[in-house]
Amino acid sequence: MKKGKDIDREERETAANEPLSPVSQLFVLPGLYCVIVLTLGFKTRCNPSAIVEGIKNTWIKLPRFSSKVEMKKNGQAVWVPVTVRVEDHVIVPDLDHFNIENPDQFIEDYTSNIASTPMDMSRPLWEFHVLNVKTSSAKSVGIGKLHHSLGDGMSLMSLLLASSRKVSDPKAPPTTTATKKHADSSAKGWWCIRRFWLVINIIFTTLIELFKFWLTLCFMRDTKTPLMSEPGDTVRPRKCINRIISLDDVKMIKNTMEMKVNDVLLGMTQAGVCYYRNISSFLVSILYVLKVDDDMATGKKKVRLRGTVAVNLRPDTKIEDLTNMMEKGSKCRWGNFVGIVIFPLWVRGEDDPLEYVRKAKSTMDMKRISMEALILYGLVKCIMKIFGDKAAENIVKRVFGHTTLTFSSVMGPKEEVSLFDHPMSYVTATASGGPQALIIHFVSYVDKIIINLAVDTTVIPDPHQLCDDLVESLGIIKLAALEKGVHNMEV
């Protein structure tokens, strides 16, 4: 392999004995161990032989899916190509179907179990479980467990799309929406002025956000709530649960409030967390455990509760490039190229539910023009290069340990697709690992959005209630948006 090429390791094809990229290197450290659990609901019974053959023709041709991680004497982790027998990675458990009284609960427990079971690091870091169990949403289920060092959520979703085909045209890959470029028809002078003001705004906003990050890193920790984990190095078992909501409902709120889908989901999360906080005896806990006054208990004083929001830093990976990579061996951008921003959640009681989405939009508008995520990503890389993995690990763990939850959303297929001739009814994913007690992921599929929670039940003993509160918050916000829309029509 030539060393003279100045190509970011996060965005190139894995080669023989290639060192792990900085973010991937962090994920193999014991204190930051993290896996991605991908759950696919199928509309037909699953054929394990077809799954094996499909993976042989697609995933296994990606170098990282046919490599294992080895540690060199200097402590650096590298990808080492190995011979892979796909059948050893496709797991078909022997199930006693007669004793499965609640299939949905069984799939939930099975998913939680494999998410909490450490991976065998001596072989390629992925496996796929085939369960022919009929649930309320699917006739069979496929569960992929992939170590986060293989790639981030956007990379893995792009891989899923590249491996899928349209149900309406079994030979055609799913269509993707190209990024829209808006032409500026204004005079050149005004364009220069706006561009200059934008640059000033970016610099000023970035400095503010980096200062807040520095405070978080040094000493600023979230208020102790029923969602906040205890500091420590232990990676605890996770409970993985999900709910399906309507994408059309989210889009209706988005259009009424003139914002992005992600803003609505963040607003919904803020409202759901606030509702959960109130009904889970949080008032009692802060009154009698923290010994604070009634004003804080009623929400008149600020409760600091923040989340880390995952931000994709790369241009969207084209599924055509991934298809060519799997079919022709060409190179393609791949890996972990994701940053984070710290998002303060608005958890005060509001008479107007739409205030939660307004606050989310206002905060994210600031985050979108900030360079916080990119700079923090570069900072971690520099620290790893200069001071080593342990220093970077301590910084990352401190940031996550000082915040309450992680939030991310990924756009899935916009049309009905099939994976290896298995039509899908839904797709969802979550990450399991890290010091936080709550990880919230949203994944869209056609006309639905799947909420997926990975929860440390030693901290949050009733995750189903929290998930129900998130769903209920969407309904409340939807009703408020409908009233707003009717009012605007009347005016």
N, C-alpha and C positions, 0 to 999 in steps of 0.2 A: 504494500500500500504506500503511495507517495505521500510524503509529509509536507510538500511545498504548497499545498492547496489550503487557502484560508477560507475554509467552509465550516460553519458552526456545526458541531457534532449533534446538536439537537435536531438538525434538519437534513440529515443525510442518511443514506442507507448504511446499515450495519455491515462491517467487514470483519474478516477473521481477526480475532484478538483485539478488536477495537475497544478502547476504554469506554466505560459508561459515561453518558453525558452528565453534567453536574446535578441536575434534578434527579435523574435516574439513580445516580450514586447515593443521593440522600435517601431514596426510598428503600434501598437495600440495607441501610443501617438499622440495627435492632430497635432503636428508639423512635424511628419514623417509618417502621414497616407499614406498608399500605397495599391493599389489593382492590381491584375493581371487580364487582360482581354484576354481570350482565344477565338479565332475565328476559327470555323471549317466550311469549305465548304463541302457540301454533293453533291453527284452525283444524288441523288434522292430527291423527296419531303420528308420532315421530318414528321414522325409520332410521335406526342407528347406523346401518350400513351406508345409507345415503349421506348422513352427516359425516361419517368417516371419509367417504370418497370426496365429498365437497371440500372438506378441510385440506385433504391432500392436494387438491387442485387450486387452492387459494391461500389460506392462511400460512400453511407450512412453507410456502415459497417466499415468505417474508423472512429475512435473515434472523430477526430476533425471536421468531417462533421456532426456529431450529437451532437455537444457541442456548447455552447455560451460562450462568454467572460464576466466575472464579475470582478469588482474591489473590493478587500478587503479593510477594513478600513485602513490598513497599506500602501495602494497604490499599492499592488501587484495584478497583473491580473492573473486569474486562469481560466482553462477550466472547465465548468460545464455541464455535460451531460443533455440533454433534449430530450423529445419526438419530433420527426421530422415528419411532414407531407410533403412528397416530392412534392406533387402537389402544395404546397404553394411556393416552390422554383423554379419550372419550369414554366416560364412565356411565354404565347402565346399571343402576342398583337393582338388586333383587327385592322387589317390594311385595308386601303382603296386602294386596288391594282390599281384601275383605275386612281388614282391621283399620282401614283409613276412614274414620267416621266423618271428618271434616277435611276435605281435600285442600281448601284454601289455607287452613291452619297448618296442614302437613307441609305444603310447599314453603310457607313462611318459616317454619321451624327448620326445614331442610336447608333453605337458603342461608338462614342465620348460622347454622352449624358449619357449613362449608366456608362461610365468610370468616368465622372465628377460628378455623383450623389453620395452623401455620402451614405454609407451602414448603414442599421439598425443594430446597435450593440447589440440589445436586443434579437437577434435570431442567429442561426448558420450562419456563415459569407460566404455564397455562394449562387449563383443563376444561373440559366441557361435559356437563352432566345431562343425560337424557332421561326424562321422567314422563312416562305415559300415564299421567294422572289427570283426569278431567276436573277442571276447576270451574268456577263461575264465569271466568273470562276466557278460558282456552280449553282445548281438548287434550293438549299435551304441553309440556314445558321444557325448554332448554335453558340451562344455567351455565354461563361461562364464568370461570374464575381466572382472572389475569392479574399478574403482579403489575403494580403501577409503573415499575421500571420499564415495561414494554412500551408504554406510550400514555399520553393523556387522553381525556375523554373525547376531544375532537378527533384525534388520530384513530381511536378505536371505533367511533361512530362512522368515520369515513371508510374504515375497513369493512364495517358491517354493510354500508351502502354499496361498496364496490363488489361485495360478495353476493348481493341480493339481485333479484330481477323483478320487474313489474309483474303483478298478477295478470294485468290486462294484456301484457306482451311478454311472455316468458323468456324471450331472447334479448330483451332490452334492459339495460341498467336503469335504476331510478333517475328521474330528472332532478336536477338541482337548480336552485335559483341563483343567478349571477348577481354579484354586487352591483347595485345601481349607482351610476355616476351622474350627478346632477350638473348640468351645464350652467355656467354663470353668465347671464346675459347683461349684467350691469356694466357700467363704464369701467375702464381699466383703472382710473384714479380711485374710484370708490372701492374697487376690488383690492387694491394695494392697501388702502386704509383699513379695511376690515381684516385683511390678512395680518397686518402689523398689530392691530388690537388683539387678534386671536393669539399671536405669539406671546404678547405681554400677559394675556390672561392665562395661557398655559404655564408660563414660568411662575407666575404668582401663585396659581392654584397648586402646582406641583410642590413648591416650597412649603406651603401650608400643610399639605397632606404628608410630606416627608417629616415635618416637625411633629405632627400627631403620631406618626409611626415611631419616631424616636422616643416620644413620651411613653408609648405602649411598650416598647422594647425595654425601657429603663425601669419603669415603676407602675404605670397606669394599668390597673387590672380591673376587669369587670366586677360589678356588684355580685356578691354571692347570692344566687337564686337557685331554684330547683332544677335549672338547666345547666348549671355551672359545675364542671368536673373538678375534682381535687387535684392539686399539683402532684406530679409524680411521673416516674418513667414506665409504669406498667401499661402495656397494651391490653386492654380489657376486651372480653367477648362482646359482640354487638348483636342486637336484635334488628333484623331488616324487615320492614313492613312497607306496604305501598297502598295507594288509593288512586282511582282513576277519576279525573274530572274532565269537563268539556272544554276543548280548546275554543269553541265558538263563544262560550261565556267569557273567557279571558279576552278574546278579540273584541267582544262587544264593549267591555270596560275600557280596553285600550283605545278604541275608536271614539268613545264618548269623552274620555279624559285626554285624548290626543297625546298619547305616550307610547312607549314600547311594551311589548309583551313581557320583557324581563322586569320592567318597572311594576307591572301589575302583579307578577309573581312575588317580587320582593315586598310590595305593599300587603299582599295576602299573607305572606310569612310574618310580617310585623304584627298584623292584626291577630293571626292565629296564636302567635307566641304570647301576645298580650292577654288574650282570652284564656289561654292555658295557665298563664301565671296567676290569674285571678281565681280560677276554680280549683287549683291544686294546692290551696291553703298557703299560698305565698304570703298573704297578708299575715297569717298567724306566724309563719316562720320568721319574717323580719321583725315582727312586734316582740316575739318572745325569745327568739334565738339571737338576732342581731341587736335587739334592744334599741331600736330607732323609734322616732316619733310617729304620730298618726299621719302627719302630712306625707311622709314618704310612703307609708302603707297605702294611702289613697291615691298615690300617683302625682301629688302636687309637687313633690320634689323629684329631681331627676334620678332615675335608676340607670346606671351605665350598663348597657347590654349591647355587645357588638358582635358582628360576624365577619369572617374572612370570606370574600367573594372571589371565586376563581375567574380569571380573565384569560381568554385565549389571546396569545401574542403573535400568532402566525396568520398569514392569509389562509383562507380556507383551502384545505388539501383537496384537489380535484379528484373525484373518484375515477376519472379516466386515467390519471397518472398512477393510481394504485392498481387499477386493472392491468395496465401495461407492465407494472412492476411484477405482478403475480404471473402474467402470461408470457412476458418477453424478457424479464430480468432487468428491465431498465431501472434507473434510480428515481427515487421519489422522496419528498420531504416526509419525515416520520420522527416520532419521539415525543419527549416531554418539553413543550415550549409554552409554559403557562405561568402566569404571575398571579399575585393576589392583591386585593385592596381591602382595607379595613372599613367596614360599613357599620355605622352606628344605627341600631334599630330603635325606632320610635315606639316605645312600649307604654305610653301614657293612655289612659282611657279617653276616648273621643266620642262625642255625641254624633259627629258626622263620620261614618266609616270611610268615606272617600278621602279623608285626611291622611289615612295610612298610605294610600297610593300616591297622593300628592307629595308627601314627605319622601317617599321612595324615589320618585322621579327627580325631585329637587336635589337629593343627595347624589344620585347616579349621574345627573347632568354634570356635576362637579367632578366626579370620578372619571367620566369619559374624556374630559379635556385634560385631565392630569396625566403625567407620565409616571405616576407612582408605581404601577405594576411592572413596567419595563425596567425602571431604575432598580427596584427591589430585586428583580430577577438578576440583573447584572451585578448587583451588590453581593448576592449569595455566591455567584460564580467567582467573583474576585476574592471573597473571603476564603472559599474552598481552595483556590489556587495559591493564596499567600499563606493562610494560617492552617489549612487542612480541613478535613471533613468534620472533625469533632467541633471545631469552632462554629462552622455553619450549622451543624445539627443543633447546637445549644441555642443559637439565635432563632432558628425556625421553631423549635420547641417552646421557646419563651414567648414568641408572638402568638402561637396557637394556644398556649397555656394561659395567656392573659385575656383571651377572647372566649366567647361562649359557644359559637357554632360556626360551621362552614356551609356556604350556600353555593350551588352551581346549577346551571341549566344548559341543556344541549338540545339543539333542534334535530329531530329524527326525520324519518321518511315522511314526505307530504302526500304520498299515495300508497295504496295497498301494495306490499311487496312480499316476496317469498324468499326464504333462505334455503338453498339446496333443495328446491322443489317442495318446501313446506311453507304454505301461506301463513303469514303472521297476523295475529290479532292485536298484539301490543308489544312494546319493547321498553324496558326500563333498566336503569343502572344506578349503582351507588358505590361509593368508596368506603372501605372499612379499615380503620387504623388511625393512629395519631392520638394526641392527648385530649381532644375535645369529646364531650359526651354526646353531641348531636351533629349529624351531617345530613343536610337536606339537599336532595337532587330532584330536578324536574327534567323529564324527557318527553318530547312530543312525538306522537305517531298519528298521522292522518288527521282525524278530527278530535283527538283526545290528548290529554297531558297526564302523565303518570307521576304522582308524587312518591318519592322513595325516601324513607328515613332509615338511617343507620344509627342506632341508639344504644348507649351504655345504660343498661337497665339497673345497674347499681346506683346510678344517679337519677335516672328518669324511669321510675318503676311502671308507669302507665303510658307507654308510647302510643298505644292505639287511641287514647283520649287526645293526645297531642295531635295525631294525624286527623282525627275527627274534627278538632278545632280549626285546623288549617282549611279543611273542606268547608266547614260551616262559615268561616270568615269570607271565603269566596262568594258564597250565597248572599251574605249580608252586604258585601260590597257591590255585588251584581244588582240587588234590589235598589240600592242607593243610586247606582249609575242609571238604572231604568227611570227612576223618579227624576233624576237630573235631565235625562233626555226628553221626557215628557214635558217638563217645565220649560226647557229651551224651545220645544216646538210650540208651546202655548204662547211664549213671549214673541 
